Amino acid sequence: MVERGGNALPHPATIFAILSVTIIVCSGIAANTNLEVVHPGTGETIRPVSLLTVEGLHRILVEMVSNFTGFAPLGTVLVSMLGIGVMESSGLIGSALRLLVLSAPKRLLTFVVVLSGILSNTASEIGYVLLVPLGGIIFLGAGRHPIAGLAAAFAGVSGGYSANLLLGTIDPLLAGLSEEAAQIVATGYRVNPAANYFFMVASTFIIAAAGTWVTERIVIPRLGKYHAAKNDQTTDRLSSAEWRGLRFATISACLFGAIILWGTVPIDGFLRNPETGSLLRSPFLSGIVAFIFLGGTLVGIAYGIGAGKFSSDADVMNGMGKMISTLGTYLVLVFFAAQFVAYFNWTNLGLIIAVKGAETLRSSGMGGIPLMLSFVVLSAVINLFMGSASAKWAVMAPVFVPMFMLLGYTPELTQTAYRIGDSSSNIIAPMMSYFALIVAFFEKYDKSSGIGTVVATMLPYTIVFMGCWSLLLVIWMTLGLPVGPGAELFLQ
């Protein structure tokens, strides 16, 4: 049913185009009614604004380009991907992941494979094409069932997509969408790309441990013994050139880290807020995307020189260009998403829905924890039919971020709950863009496997991940801990 329903949906960009037209039509209908709400912050009466007017048409035409170019997530993703592109084209990411997995003690092999999958999310989606097949090869080399290795790596890469020790390209992307949505209620509200960092770090080890337990206790016993074929692949060790590249990259990473520490640790550090001396609202946190770009470029170039992959500046620029060239479909998606978000703001429909929804939720008597857990489940269910994390959040954020803000919860907390549900069901969502590739990996070791095989193998991970993550969220909210730097749970 999930597969059939998901396949019936149009492309995400088409969905946003349809939603944009729907918003225009709905604004005309709503403007001719007596619909109105009182803004809880200013006391101002808010009424719908129709775009089915000459003035509305003019605004749609005049601001179409600025809607696209001014869309908050666009620049952050493009800049981040430039640095990631250098790291990937140099071979640094592939070598680092192979080293991490190959050097792990055998008894920690499963844990390291899952953890490596989680950490690979820093480099966007490279874990799907590199680490997942590598997990199968490594398990096979260790005399274990290769499909268990595929499952463990896939669980880390996709199920653990919202856990990490480092920030990746998805963090500024989601933060930008949350910021756009938050400004429906509070103009000027800023959402830091590191808004969920504290929760992400804590989640990393919990999800890695949970993924290890599911693999060892559920998946491997179900799979039974594997009989290797003659043409099964083995894992190559790192060459001397790759080792030299890693040494160069390590040295450059240490130098870059030392500069960051120099600017952030001293109370008068040059990367702190010059007025307050705090790291909150500081150039360091506000410019985290620039640090992703600079750090990725620096260590990528160092590795490329050491490993002999880069011989001129053209190789570096080509690496950046190759990464950007993979974003063609994303740019199309962003164009239509930007129009949808802009229309939602112009018509006041987002604010009206938020106020009405907040009133309904408030009258329901549900507390904060049940509300957030319900939102986790809702996000997980929607993910089964719409695979893109950013596309879903672009639709959901303009409704739920303002709604929860009016109930007193920060956009950062709402974003955290969304990421839990989205990540947990990624591994059983046929609409996830890399799902077909995972099916192909499974078929390599089991010719009879298909979508059902993958879903059946990965379903225990989804159940355990969602349970562990939800419990962590409950503990986090009970203790009142911030989910990231300057990202409290409740609005002042």
Secondary structure, 3 states (H helix, E strand, C coil): CHHHHHHCCCCHHHHHHHHHHHHHHHHHHHHCCCCCEECCCCCCEECCCCCCCHHHHHHHHHCHHHHHHCCHHHHHHHHHHHHHHHHHHHCHHHHHHHHHHHCCCHHHHHHHHHHHHHHHHHHCCHHHHHHHHHHHHHHHHCCCCHHHHHHHHHHHHHHCCCCCCCCCCHHHHHHHHHHHHHCCCCCCCCCCCCCCHHHHHHHHHHHHHHHHHHHHHHHHHHHCCCCCCCCCCCCCCCCHHHHHHHHHHHHHHHHHHHHHHHHHCCCCCCCCCCCCCCCCCCHHHHCHHHHHHHHHHHHHHHHHHHHCCCCCHHHHHHHHHHHHHCCHHHHHHHHHHHHHHHHHHHCCHHHHHHHHHHHHHHHHCCCHHHHHHHHHHHHHHHHCCCCCHHHHHHHHHHHHHHHHHHCCECHHHHHHHHHHHHHHHHCCCCCCCCHHHHHHHHHHHCCCCCHHHHHHHHHHHHHHHHHHHHHHHHHHHHHCCCCECCECCECC
